């Protein structure tokens, strides 16, 4: 495995930022922060800098879900080609959202979801303190921050105007991913594993008879796939790193009983479609 791959990249980015911050501090006089500056919400880079990743899951642990996620790519590209033929590359988020939602398969049968729940229950028995720490970090930063940090790394090497545009495009893709996945989850009403079996996450304090939160499709999976598709088009030689991180995020969701495997593959298909759409309408 590439020595630069995996969890080492955040530290490299953070180290460069830290050096830059020191240099600026040496060259410029210290200023008293204004109220507006002190109240400003820290960005993705700062948030990850303040809480760098612990040791994440091994390649062997994430291999299966990684392959299942990668398998959605061909299907998504074929489906998006149909959209592009009919609609071209003009942005129409509302129409696209309705179309993309229709491409996501209906939730699996109760029998299949029950079988998947057994898989999650079996995995839960092997949880470790280190695994829980990794999963918690991935759940927290895997929605948006990790992907924004990857883009920030790329933006250091391109013109500022281009970087600003790509930042806005990734933000749009992530927002659309959340919107569509939330709408589908509310429509399909498939309870998360820890709702089906509250013993999987007792700290959630699920009330007897609770219906939600709903988990099909996974929001984490949708956002991750949209980001990976988008970022890979911008920097193809980094595709392996992006796919690795996506698999880490997806595995964490099974590990902590947030989702069933079918929630994740459905979300990945949807996210791939969204990534293709954002690339097309933004002219990449």
Beta strands, then each sheet from edge to edge (+ up, - down):
end
